[in-house]
């Protein structure tokens, strides 16, 4: 069994803003082309509410479901079953928590459930180490720019 991935980092905004940036403004910071389709004009969408979908919509209008929301507790916790390219029973568990630290927020991510992928679990876990880093830097930059008032929504 593989250990969950854990990432922790500080973002330069309040927890409620960090939560909204992740859940409502993901299309503004998610890296272009970092998707199932590879389409550079894909839009990433998180539907509101528990059981909402996390998906990409390609420039041709195709929807590719990445997962299903399992917890939405603004502004502290957001979680989903991540099954991009797989059936939901092979999904991994993703959770991000936002902890206010006095003007900034500590974001804490845990991504586990690799055992559901069987023998492929360790390789998928390793691929996600690189994949999440590619996503977290733009998210952090977006939060900092928005908090500084230098970026439109």
Secondary structure, DSSP 8 states (H G I E B T S, - for coil): ----EEEEEEESS-HHHHHHHHHTSHHHHS-TT-SSS--TT-EEEE-SSTT-EEEEE-TT--EEEEEEEEEEETTTEEEEEE-TTS-GGG-EEEEEEEEE-SSSEEEEEEEE-GGGGGGGHHHHHHHHHHHHHHHHHHHHHHHHHHHTT-S--
